[in-house]
């Protein structure tokens, strides 16, 4: 979601980038394989042995580089300060220097650009910032490295890499948590004890859910019937959206665009969104939904779940606190805890076409290597190792010998007894590396976990992994064709996007507080009028073009 602060800085960033082109010339690191340099004379023929020796072998010599996480919230943990990165530092001779944002990522990046001191690696969202840097000639393309270091190409696949290519046809982005299979944690969690005490009623349709929440309100006055997580960011409201239309995932809401034939159309006039908004408003005004839904913090959500004061919760990743809440409640009562349900649906719809969340093959964010890097190929070699089986085993589950020992024929770790018995130690070690997982390989990690969990009795299985395999992964929509639809912030369409977002956020909040269904529709109608005044139709046309380009790219056209 675009914000006004980011938009204000974008023009300044564009101007500053004009100086970035000179960075490569003075850094000594401009060996990124660009095509704007004079073509060199053909090299003498070499033997296979000589050709192979040109590949960088990780661990053969020290590799040092700087790393910047382009997020206000991100502070990189000390490299070597945990068991996993310590092993990599000592055994692979890789040392990484953190450059932190200090809570103001946009300003920090602008400062580095202005001083011509870009970090070697930038970890950031796909989109505007990457394309500005790329257009200014500040990034190193990866194409010549893909066959020499084959993990990324093997695990991500050509289709995903093609989707990541820039308009010049080159690949500059190394994806994080890319995937070729469903993943995601969006959905509903239900308080087991309350559900049992109310007679375990059917929870399949939106009417079932409403009736259940009404029972909770009547019999448990100190319990929140429905917890929508951070509703200000969509969360549980977007999950409810999916309940009212087949093949209507939350991505349509976040894109502010809904497909109708070969066109993308307004979210405000979408019948599914209008009905879902009426439903959410009804829950709110009847106090069946948390009354602080638009103002609460994540910590407040967690506290309510951990103490059992929530009957049903929904969000983009309720497994994170549902798992902890289940453990906490079971400490006091083994019959208490949380479980997940198949997504509810409006009566008459196919439950197998209801989606609570989305995934896409490109995953979350990306790493780019700048021309400020002295050894871009060596850095790519590390990132490629990092995303491969050995790198993923170490950064996810620590060095071999503690929680895993040896591998199977597919390279998955063979977990030890300690992996099951030393839950506290395992969790501590894994938590320490969460913010060092820049090149996550979803398929390898998920399949490794799942193979192990399936060897355990149901009561011994990890709570999150169990419901991922049974429910959440099966109910996430593949939204790859709907990614990268956002325009550059400083463009005409980008300015329209920001205004439409503001109109949307205000309308959704007002609709939640509406006194009746008619008022909800009136609010959405007014939002549609306001959006069209600022150019919503032009934005939708832009997004439609990008969508059609995505579909053509996916199909290989």
Backbone torsions as a table, in degrees:
resi	resn	phi	psi	omega
1	UNK	NA	129.0	179.7
2	UNK	-73.7	148.5	174.1
3	UNK	-127.4	158.3	-173.1
4	UNK	-64.6	-33.3	-179.3
5	UNK	-64.0	-44.1	179.4
6	UNK	-63.8	-38.8	-178.6
7	UNK	-66.0	-37.8	-179.5
8	UNK	-64.8	-32.4	-177.6
9	UNK	-84.6	-13.7	-171.9
10	UNK	-66.6	-38.3	-179.8
11	UNK	-65.3	-41.9	177.6
12	UNK	-62.3	-39.6	179.2
13	UNK	-62.3	-41.7	-179.5
14	UNK	-60.8	-42.4	179.7
15	UNK	-66.4	-42.2	-178.8
16	UNK	-63.0	-31.6	-176.6
17	UNK	-66.1	-18.7	178.8
18	UNK	-59.4	-28.1	-179.5
19	UNK	-87.2	-10.7	-175.2
20	UNK	-67.9	-31.4	-176.2
21	UNK	-55.3	-31.0	-179.7
22	UNK	-76.0	-11.9	-176.4
23	UNK	-60.5	-44.9	-174.8
24	UNK	-60.9	-35.0	-176.1
25	UNK	-69.0	-28.7	-176.4
26	UNK	-104.6	-3.3	-174.6
27	UNK	-94.0	-19.6	-176.1
28	UNK	77.9	8.3	-176.9
29	UNK	-117.4	21.6	-174.2
30	UNK	-86.4	41.4	-179.7
31	UNK	-101.6	54.9	-176.4
32	UNK	-94.3	10.6	175.6
33	UNK	74.6	29.8	179.8
34	UNK	-73.8	160.4	-175.6
35	UNK	-98.5	1.9	-176.7
36	UNK	-95.1	12.5	175.6
37	UNK	-101.7	153.5	179.8
38	UNK	-57.7	143.1	-178.5
39	UNK	-72.4	130.4	-177.2
40	UNK	-77.8	159.8	174.2
41	UNK	-64.9	146.3	178.5
42	UNK	-56.7	136.4	179.7
43	UNK	-76.7	152.2	176.6
44	UNK	-60.5	151.9	177.8
45	UNK	-63.8	143.5	-179.7
46	UNK	-123.6	160.4	175.8
47	UNK	-79.1	165.5	177.7
48	UNK	-58.5	-38.0	-178.9
49	UNK	-63.6	-40.9	179.6
50	UNK	-68.0	-39.3	179.5
51	UNK	-63.4	-45.5	-179.3
52	UNK	-61.4	-35.7	-175.8
53	UNK	-67.5	-16.7	179.7
54	UNK	-75.4	-16.0	177.0
55	UNK	-71.9	135.9	178.7
56	UNK	-77.4	127.9	178.6
57	UNK	-99.2	112.6	-178.2
58	UNK	-60.5	128.4	-179.2
59	UNK	99.6	-14.3	-179.3
60	UNK	-74.3	-26.7	178.3
61	UNK	-152.7	160.1	-178.9
62	UNK	-63.8	144.8	174.1
63	UNK	-130.2	119.7	179.1
64	UNK	-123.0	133.4	175.7
65	UNK	-152.5	161.6	179.7
66	UNK	-98.5	152.3	-173.3
67	UNK	-138.9	129.8	179.0
68	UNK	-122.6	120.7	173.3
69	UNK	-89.8	111.6	-171.0
70	UNK	-85.0	61.3	179.9
71	UNK	-141.4	141.4	177.2
72	UNK	-60.0	-37.7	-173.1
73	UNK	-82.2	-12.5	-168.5
74	UNK	-93.7	126.3	168.6
75	UNK	-125.8	117.6	-176.1
76	UNK	-67.5	129.9	174.3
77	UNK	-62.1	158.0	-179.9
78	UNK	-62.9	123.7	178.0
79	UNK	-68.6	123.6	-176.0
80	UNK	94.6	-1.2	-178.2
81	UNK	-87.2	-5.1	176.5
82	UNK	-125.4	169.2	-174.7
83	UNK	-63.6	-38.7	-175.9
84	UNK	-69.7	-54.2	-178.0
85	UNK	-69.9	-26.0	174.7
86	UNK	-63.7	-42.6	178.7
87	UNK	-63.3	-43.3	179.8
88	UNK	-63.9	-42.9	-179.8
89	UNK	-61.3	-42.3	-176.5
90	UNK	-80.7	-38.5	-173.4
91	UNK	-94.7	-28.2	179.1
92	UNK	-107.4	-1.5	175.5
93	UNK	58.6	37.6	179.2
94	UNK	-107.1	125.4	176.6
95	UNK	-125.0	132.1	-175.1
96	UNK	-122.2	128.5	179.3
97	UNK	-98.8	123.3	-178.4
98	UNK	-80.8	138.3	167.0
99	UNK	-118.8	111.9	-173.6
100	UNK	-99.0	156.0	-173.6
101	UNK	-78.6	-20.7	-176.5
102	UNK	66.8	22.2	178.2
103	UNK	87.0	0.2	179.1
104	UNK	-138.7	80.1	-171.8
105	UNK	-64.0	-44.2	-177.0
106	UNK	-60.9	-44.7	-179.8
107	UNK	-65.9	-40.8	-179.7
108	UNK	-62.8	-43.9	179.0
109	UNK	-64.1	-43.0	177.2
110	UNK	-57.6	-42.6	-179.0
111	UNK	-63.0	-43.5	179.9
112	UNK	-65.6	-38.5	178.4
113	UNK	-65.7	-45.1	-177.9
114	UNK	-62.8	-33.9	-178.5
115	UNK	-89.8	3.9	-178.3
116	UNK	55.2	38.7	179.4
117	UNK	-128.2	62.6	178.3
118	UNK	-70.2	145.1	174.6
119	UNK	-67.9	164.5	-179.8
120	UNK	-68.0	-38.8	-178.8
121	UNK	-129.5	136.0	173.8
122	UNK	-119.4	128.4	178.3
123	UNK	-104.7	116.9	-169.9
124	UNK	-157.6	175.6	175.7
125	UNK	-71.7	150.9	169.3
126	UNK	-64.7	153.6	173.0
127	UNK	120.6	-134.2	-164.8
128	UNK	-57.8	-51.8	-176.4
129	UNK	-63.0	-40.9	178.8
130	UNK	-61.9	-46.3	-175.8
131	UNK	-67.9	-33.9	176.4
132	UNK	-64.3	-45.7	178.9
133	UNK	-64.0	-41.1	179.6
134	UNK	-63.8	-46.5	-178.4
135	UNK	-63.1	-29.3	-180.0
136	UNK	-83.9	1.2	178.5
137	UNK	76.7	24.2	-175.3
138	UNK	-95.2	-4.5	-174.5
139	UNK	-113.7	152.8	179.3
140	UNK	-94.9	125.0	175.7
141	UNK	-75.3	150.7	-174.4
142	UNK	-100.2	-5.1	-167.5
143	UNK	-53.4	-42.1	-176.5
144	UNK	-73.2	-9.3	-179.3
145	UNK	-96.4	-16.5	-167.8
146	UNK	-61.3	-38.8	-179.8
147	UNK	-82.8	-28.2	179.7
148	UNK	-71.4	-35.5	179.8
149	UNK	-126.5	93.9	-160.5
150	UNK	-90.5	2.4	-176.1
151	UNK	-61.3	-47.7	-178.1
152	UNK	-60.5	-47.4	-178.8
153	UNK	-62.2	-40.9	-178.6
154	UNK	-68.1	-45.9	-172.7
155	UNK	-84.8	-34.7	-179.2
156	UNK	-83.3	-39.0	179.7
157	UNK	87.3	156.4	-176.2
158	UNK	-61.9	-39.1	-177.2
159	UNK	-61.2	-45.2	178.9
160	UNK	-66.4	-43.8	179.8
161	UNK	-63.2	-36.5	177.9
162	UNK	-64.2	-36.9	178.1
163	UNK	-66.9	-23.0	-179.0
164	UNK	-89.7	-9.9	-176.8
165	UNK	-68.9	147.3	178.9
166	UNK	-83.9	177.5	-175.1
167	UNK	-64.3	-18.7	177.1
168	UNK	-86.2	3.6	177.1
169	UNK	86.8	-2.3	-176.7
170	UNK	-99.5	159.5	-179.5
171	UNK	-103.2	120.8	179.1
172	UNK	-118.4	-8.9	-169.3
173	UNK	-114.2	128.9	176.9
174	UNK	-101.7	112.0	-170.7
175	UNK	-76.1	157.1	178.8
176	UNK	-119.9	126.9	-178.7
177	UNK	61.1	35.3	171.0
178	UNK	-65.0	160.5	-175.2
179	UNK	-159.2	155.7	171.7
180	UNK	-116.6	10.2	178.9
181	UNK	-141.8	158.2	-177.1
182	UNK	-57.8	146.6	173.1
183	UNK	-155.8	168.8	179.2
184	UNK	129.8	160.2	-172.3
185	UNK	-123.9	8.0	-176.5
186	UNK	-68.1	145.5	178.0
187	UNK	155.4	-156.8	-174.9
188	UNK	-118.2	137.6	169.0
189	UNK	-115.2	148.1	-175.8
190	UNK	-128.7	135.8	177.5
191	UNK	-68.8	117.9	-174.0
192	UNK	-64.7	-45.3	-175.1
193	UNK	-64.7	-46.3	179.4
194	UNK	-63.3	-42.8	-179.5
195	UNK	-61.1	-42.3	179.3
196	UNK	-65.6	-44.5	-177.5
197	UNK	-66.6	-24.0	178.2
198	UNK	-92.0	9.3	173.0
199	UNK	88.7	15.2	177.6
200	UNK	51.4	56.2	-179.0
201	UNK	-68.7	163.2	178.2
202	UNK	-64.2	131.3	177.1
203	UNK	-127.3	75.3	-176.7
204	UNK	-121.1	-37.1	-177.4
205	UNK	-109.1	168.9	177.3
206	UNK	-65.4	-31.2	174.8
207	UNK	-67.2	-40.8	176.6
208	UNK	-58.4	-44.6	-177.9
209	UNK	-64.3	-44.9	179.2
210	UNK	-59.2	-47.4	-178.9
211	UNK	-63.2	-37.9	179.6
212	UNK	-66.5	-44.2	179.7
213	UNK	-63.4	-36.0	177.7
214	UNK	-64.4	-39.6	176.9
215	UNK	-63.5	-41.7	179.0
216	UNK	-60.5	-47.0	-178.9
217	UNK	-59.2	-39.4	-177.4
218	UNK	-70.6	-40.2	-171.9
219	UNK	-100.2	-16.1	-178.6
220	UNK	-131.9	77.7	-174.2
221	UNK	-63.1	-20.1	-178.3
222	UNK	-98.4	9.9	-178.5
223	UNK	-111.5	141.1	174.4
224	UNK	-79.6	116.8	-179.8
225	UNK	-60.8	-52.4	-179.3
226	UNK	-128.2	121.9	180.0
227	UNK	-106.3	111.1	-176.8
228	UNK	-90.9	16.8	179.8
229	UNK	62.0	-143.1	-180.0
230	UNK	-84.0	84.0	-176.6
231	UNK	-61.7	-25.5	179.0
232	UNK	-62.0	-24.9	177.3
233	UNK	-100.3	9.4	-178.0
234	UNK	100.8	-75.1	175.4
235	UNK	38.4	-116.3	-175.2
236	UNK	-61.9	-28.0	177.0
237	UNK	-65.2	-39.5	178.5
238	UNK	-69.0	-33.8	176.4
239	UNK	-63.5	-43.2	177.4
240	UNK	-63.1	-34.4	178.3
241	UNK	-54.1	-45.3	-178.0
242	UNK	-63.4	-19.5	-177.4
243	UNK	-73.5	-17.3	-171.8
244	UNK	-104.9	7.2	177.9
245	UNK	-157.8	135.6	175.1
246	UNK	-67.4	136.6	178.7
247	UNK	54.9	42.5	175.1
248	UNK	-121.8	80.2	-177.5
249	UNK	-76.6	163.2	178.1
250	UNK	-57.0	-21.7	-179.8
251	UNK	-59.0	-29.2	178.8
252	UNK	-65.2	-35.8	178.9
253	UNK	-69.8	-48.9	-177.3
254	UNK	-66.1	-29.2	176.5
255	UNK	-81.3	-11.2	-175.3
256	UNK	56.5	35.2	-176.1
257	UNK	-155.3	133.8	-175.7
258	UNK	-124.6	127.3	-178.6
259	UNK	-68.9	138.4	173.3
260	UNK	-141.2	101.1	-172.0
261	UNK	68.3	-126.4	-179.9
262	UNK	-102.3	17.3	179.5
263	UNK	-121.8	152.6	170.5
264	UNK	-98.1	132.7	-172.9
265	UNK	-122.6	175.2	-172.4
266	UNK	-66.1	137.8	174.3
267	UNK	-69.4	-30.9	-176.1
268	UNK	-69.6	-27.6	-179.3
269	UNK	-99.7	-2.6	179.5
270	UNK	-64.5	118.5	-178.9
271	UNK	-56.9	-34.5	-180.0
272	UNK	-66.7	-45.1	179.3
273	UNK	-64.5	-39.9	-178.5
274	UNK	-64.7	-43.0	-179.6
275	UNK	-70.6	-39.6	178.7
276	UNK	-64.5	-38.0	179.1
277	UNK	-67.8	-37.7	174.8
278	UNK	-61.9	-42.5	-180.0
279	UNK	-63.2	-46.7	179.7
280	UNK	-62.4	-41.6	179.2
281	UNK	-62.5	-39.4	178.9
282	UNK	-63.3	-43.5	177.3
283	UNK	-60.7	-40.7	-176.3
284	UNK	-69.3	-48.3	-175.5
285	UNK	-71.0	-22.8	176.3
286	UNK	-91.7	10.0	177.3
287	UNK	58.7	34.2	173.1
288	UNK	-94.9	-6.2	177.3
289	UNK	-119.0	151.3	177.0
290	UNK	-52.4	127.4	-176.5
291	UNK	-77.0	-12.7	175.6
292	UNK	-104.0	25.0	-173.9
293	UNK	-55.8	-32.7	-175.9
294	UNK	-92.5	-6.5	-175.0
295	UNK	-124.6	-14.2	-174.5
296	UNK	-70.7	161.6	177.3
297	UNK	-100.1	166.9	177.7
298	UNK	-63.4	-37.1	178.8
299	UNK	-62.6	-37.2	178.3
300	UNK	-67.6	-38.0	176.3
301	UNK	-61.6	-48.0	-178.7
302	UNK	-60.2	-43.3	-177.8
303	UNK	-60.8	-41.6	179.1
304	UNK	-64.5	-42.6	-179.7
305	UNK	-68.3	-45.0	-176.8
306	UNK	-62.7	-28.8	-178.4
307	UNK	-97.0	6.0	175.6
308	UNK	76.9	19.7	-177.5
309	UNK	-94.8	23.5	178.0
310	UNK	-130.6	132.1	179.0
311	UNK	-88.7	-45.2	177.5
312	UNK	-139.2	136.1	175.5
313	UNK	-130.4	149.1	177.9
314	UNK	-141.4	147.5	179.7
315	UNK	179.9	-173.8	-177.9
316	UNK	-73.7	-24.9	179.6
317	UNK	-154.8	60.9	-179.0
318	UNK	-70.0	-11.6	177.1
319	UNK	-61.8	-30.5	-177.1
320	UNK	-61.1	-46.7	179.9
321	UNK	-94.2	-21.1	176.3
322	UNK	-64.7	-39.6	179.3
323	UNK	-64.9	-46.9	179.1
324	UNK	-66.3	-42.6	179.2
325	UNK	-61.6	-39.7	177.7
326	UNK	-59.8	-45.4	179.5
327	UNK	-64.1	-44.8	-177.6
328	UNK	-63.5	-44.7	-178.0
329	UNK	-70.1	-33.7	179.9
330	UNK	-70.9	-20.2	176.1
331	UNK	-62.4	-33.7	-178.5
332	UNK	-93.6	-31.2	-177.6
333	UNK	-150.9	112.6	-177.4
334	UNK	-62.2	-16.4	178.8
335	UNK	-91.7	-0.1	179.9
336	UNK	-95.0	-178.9	177.1
337	UNK	126.5	-159.1	-179.6
338	UNK	-133.3	151.8	171.6
339	UNK	-137.9	165.3	179.6
340	UNK	-105.6	150.9	177.4
341	UNK	-117.8	156.9	172.4
342	UNK	-62.7	141.9	-176.6
343	UNK	-51.7	135.1	176.7
344	UNK	-71.7	157.3	-178.3
345	UNK	-143.6	153.7	174.2
346	UNK	-63.7	139.3	-179.7
347	UNK	-51.6	131.3	177.9
348	UNK	99.4	-14.0	179.1
349	UNK	-90.0	158.0	177.8
350	UNK	-78.5	116.4	-176.3
351	UNK	-62.7	-21.0	-179.5
352	UNK	-86.6	4.2	174.9
353	UNK	-119.6	22.5	178.3
354	UNK	-106.1	128.7	-173.9
355	UNK	-123.3	128.5	179.1
356	UNK	-92.1	-16.1	-178.5
357	UNK	-158.8	-174.7	-178.7
358	UNK	-136.3	161.6	168.7
359	UNK	-138.9	162.2	172.2
360	UNK	-142.8	157.9	-173.7
361	UNK	-65.2	-21.9	-178.2
362	UNK	-81.0	-15.7	176.8
363	UNK	78.7	-138.0	-171.1
364	UNK	-95.9	-84.2	-174.6
365	UNK	-127.0	-166.2	-173.0
366	UNK	-141.9	160.3	169.3
367	UNK	-110.7	136.8	174.4
368	UNK	-122.1	148.1	177.4
369	UNK	-105.3	126.8	-177.5
370	UNK	-90.5	163.8	177.5
371	UNK	-76.5	1.8	170.1
372	UNK	-77.5	-11.7	-177.6
373	UNK	-75.9	134.6	178.5
374	UNK	-71.7	-38.4	-175.1
375	UNK	-127.8	70.1	-175.7
376	UNK	-61.2	-37.5	-179.5
377	UNK	-64.9	-40.1	179.8
378	UNK	-66.0	-37.5	177.4
379	UNK	-65.3	-43.8	177.5
380	UNK	-60.6	-40.6	179.0
381	UNK	-58.8	-38.8	177.3
382	UNK	-67.4	-48.0	179.9
383	UNK	-59.1	-38.1	179.7
384	UNK	-67.5	-40.7	175.0
385	UNK	-63.9	-40.3	-177.2
386	UNK	-61.1	-36.5	-178.6
387	UNK	-86.9	-7.5	178.5
388	UNK	-84.0	176.1	-175.8
389	UNK	-54.4	-46.6	-177.7
390	UNK	-65.6	-46.4	-179.9
391	UNK	-61.2	-41.3	-179.8
392	UNK	-68.8	-37.9	177.5
393	UNK	-60.4	-43.9	-175.9
394	UNK	-70.9	-48.7	-173.8
395	UNK	-74.8	-22.4	178.7
396	UNK	-87.5	-44.4	-170.9
397	UNK	-124.3	11.7	176.0
398	UNK	84.2	175.2	-179.1
399	UNK	-63.8	154.5	179.1
400	UNK	-61.1	143.4	175.1
401	UNK	111.3	-14.0	180.0
402	UNK	-104.6	-68.7	-177.6
403	UNK	-106.6	-3.4	171.8
404	UNK	-151.2	152.2	-177.1
405	UNK	-147.6	105.7	-177.8
406	UNK	85.6	174.2	-178.5
407	UNK	-135.8	162.8	173.9
408	UNK	-89.1	-172.6	-175.2
409	UNK	-66.7	-16.7	179.1
410	UNK	-100.0	4.8	179.1
411	UNK	86.9	0.6	177.9
412	UNK	-71.8	144.4	-178.6
413	UNK	-68.8	145.9	172.2
414	UNK	-94.0	104.6	-173.9
415	UNK	-71.7	144.8	-178.5
416	UNK	-90.1	173.0	176.5
417	UNK	-60.2	-32.8	-179.0
418	UNK	-63.1	-27.7	178.6
419	UNK	-60.7	-33.1	-179.4
420	UNK	-89.3	-43.3	-171.8
421	UNK	-83.1	-34.5	-177.0
422	UNK	-97.1	66.3	-176.0
423	UNK	-62.8	-42.9	-178.1
424	UNK	-64.3	-46.6	-179.6
425	UNK	-65.9	-41.4	179.0
426	UNK	-63.4	-44.9	-179.6
427	UNK	-63.8	-40.4	-179.8
428	UNK	-62.8	-44.0	-179.1
429	UNK	-68.0	-41.7	-179.4
430	UNK	-69.2	-38.4	179.4
431	UNK	-63.1	-30.7	-176.8
432	UNK	-68.0	-19.7	-176.0
433	UNK	-108.9	1.8	-177.5
434	UNK	-53.9	-43.6	-177.2
435	UNK	-88.3	15.6	171.0
436	UNK	-115.0	6.5	-177.8
437	UNK	-93.4	81.5	-173.8
438	UNK	-93.2	-14.6	-174.7
439	UNK	-134.6	46.7	-175.3
440	UNK	-58.8	136.7	179.4
441	UNK	-107.9	93.5	-171.2
442	UNK	-57.0	-47.6	-175.8
443	UNK	-62.3	-46.0	-179.6
444	UNK	-63.1	-47.9	-177.0
445	UNK	-65.8	-48.1	-178.0
446	UNK	-64.0	-42.9	-179.7
447	UNK	-67.1	-35.5	177.3
448	UNK	-64.3	-45.6	178.2
449	UNK	-62.2	-44.8	-173.7
450	UNK	-67.0	-39.3	178.9
451	UNK	-60.3	-40.3	-179.8
452	UNK	-71.5	-45.1	-177.3
453	UNK	-61.5	-32.5	-178.4
454	UNK	-71.8	-11.1	175.6
455	UNK	-86.5	-8.1	-175.8
456	UNK	-100.0	156.2	172.6
457	UNK	-66.4	150.5	-177.4
458	UNK	-51.0	-39.8	-177.2
459	UNK	-70.6	-16.8	-179.7
460	UNK	-98.4	-6.0	-177.3
461	UNK	-74.2	149.1	175.4
462	UNK	-61.8	133.6	-175.3
463	UNK	-57.7	-49.5	-177.7
464	UNK	-64.1	-46.7	-177.1
465	UNK	-62.6	-38.0	179.8
466	UNK	-60.3	-48.3	-176.3
467	UNK	-78.7	-23.2	171.7
468	UNK	-62.3	-46.1	-177.1
469	UNK	-72.6	-33.4	-175.9
470	UNK	-85.8	-33.3	-171.4
471	UNK	-132.2	-61.4	-164.6
472	UNK	-65.2	-42.6	-179.3
473	UNK	-65.8	-26.6	-179.3
474	UNK	-81.3	-11.0	-174.5
475	UNK	-122.2	26.3	174.8
476	UNK	-108.9	133.3	-174.9
477	UNK	-87.4	136.2	176.6
478	UNK	-76.6	103.7	-174.5
479	UNK	-105.7	24.2	-177.4
480	UNK	-55.7	-38.0	-177.6
481	UNK	-70.4	-13.2	-177.5
482	UNK	-105.0	12.3	178.8
483	UNK	-90.7	166.5	176.3
484	UNK	58.8	35.9	178.9
485	UNK	-92.0	-11.5	-173.9
486	UNK	-76.4	137.1	176.6
487	UNK	-78.6	165.9	174.6
488	UNK	-64.0	138.5	-174.2
489	UNK	-56.7	-36.5	-175.2
490	UNK	-84.9	-5.9	178.2
491	UNK	-74.6	167.4	178.4
492	UNK	-60.3	-44.1	178.9
493	UNK	-67.1	-32.8	178.7
494	UNK	-65.6	-39.6	177.1
495	UNK	-66.2	-40.1	176.3
496	UNK	-62.2	-42.5	179.6
497	UNK	-56.2	-44.9	-179.8
498	UNK	-62.8	-42.6	-179.7
499	UNK	-66.8	-40.6	177.9
500	UNK	-64.2	-39.6	177.7
501	UNK	-60.3	-42.2	179.8
502	UNK	-64.9	-41.5	178.0
503	UNK	-63.5	-42.9	-179.8
504	UNK	-62.0	-49.6	-177.1
505	UNK	-61.1	-41.2	179.2
506	UNK	-67.0	-42.5	-178.1
507	UNK	-66.7	-40.3	-178.7
508	UNK	-65.7	-40.3	178.8
509	UNK	-65.3	-45.3	179.0
510	UNK	-62.1	-40.2	-178.9
511	UNK	-64.2	-34.3	179.2
512	UNK	-63.0	-34.8	-178.5
513	UNK	-90.7	4.1	-177.8
514	UNK	-62.0	152.0	-176.4
515	UNK	-85.5	-18.0	-179.8
516	UNK	-162.1	173.8	-177.6
517	UNK	-62.7	-37.3	-178.6
518	UNK	-63.6	-39.4	179.8
519	UNK	-66.5	-35.8	176.5
520	UNK	-57.3	-48.6	-179.0
521	UNK	-65.4	-36.3	177.8
522	UNK	-62.8	-41.6	179.0
523	UNK	-64.0	-42.6	-179.5
524	UNK	-69.9	-35.1	176.4
525	UNK	-63.8	-42.8	179.3
526	UNK	-65.4	-38.8	178.2
527	UNK	-63.4	-38.4	177.5
528	UNK	-62.3	-45.1	179.4
529	UNK	-61.0	-46.6	-178.6
530	UNK	-63.8	-39.6	-179.1
531	UNK	-66.2	-39.5	179.7
532	UNK	-66.5	-33.5	179.0
533	UNK	-62.5	-37.4	-177.5
534	UNK	-86.8	-0.3	175.0
535	UNK	106.4	25.5	-178.5
536	UNK	-55.7	-36.7	-179.3
537	UNK	-62.9	-36.9	177.7
538	UNK	-68.6	-38.4	177.5
539	UNK	-64.1	-43.0	179.6
540	UNK	-64.2	-36.5	177.1
541	UNK	-64.7	-41.1	177.3
542	UNK	-61.6	-48.2	-179.2
543	UNK	-64.1	-36.8	178.5
544	UNK	-61.7	-43.7	178.3
545	UNK	-60.9	-45.3	179.1
546	UNK	-63.4	-39.2	178.9
547	UNK	-62.5	-46.7	179.8
548	UNK	-64.5	-35.4	176.0
549	UNK	-64.9	-41.9	177.4
550	UNK	-58.4	-46.9	-177.4
551	UNK	-63.6	-38.5	178.1
552	UNK	-66.5	-40.3	179.9
553	UNK	-65.5	-41.8	179.4
554	UNK	-63.2	-38.0	-178.4
555	UNK	-81.5	-2.0	176.2
556	UNK	85.3	14.6	-179.6
557	UNK	-81.2	NA	NA
